[in-house]
Amino acid sequence: MKKVYAVIVTYNAMAWIEKCLSSLKNSTIPVVPVVVDNCSKDNTVEYICRHWPDVKLFEEKKSMLPDPKMWDG
């Protein structure tokens, strides 16, 4: 059987991560959630570790966000 992976990139995601992961868990299609955290400053990582131990979690050590200067004209 093939697996479906949902890759979720987070940054300070406490406001919505519960709803997102719950939605995936309740899906009619089995989904493997994969979270890539982009150096969150809130408790996103701790929350996932404590409440969603089956989620595959990758913690980036360096921010993947683009440098704001790249938008300068």
C-alpha positions, 0 to 999 in steps of 0.5 A: 500500500502506498503512503501519503505524506503531508509535509507541513512547514511551520514557523510559530505555528501554535495558533493553528498546528492543532487544527492542522494535525487533527484534520490530517488524523481524521482524514479518510485517507491515511496520512503520515504528517511530516513537520519541518519547523523553521526555528519557531520561537513559540512552543510549536516544537515542544507542543508537537513532541508532547501531543503528537509523538507519531509526527515525523518532526524535523527541526531546522537549526538555521532559518529557511525564511528568505532574507527580507532584503531580497524583496528590495527593488 
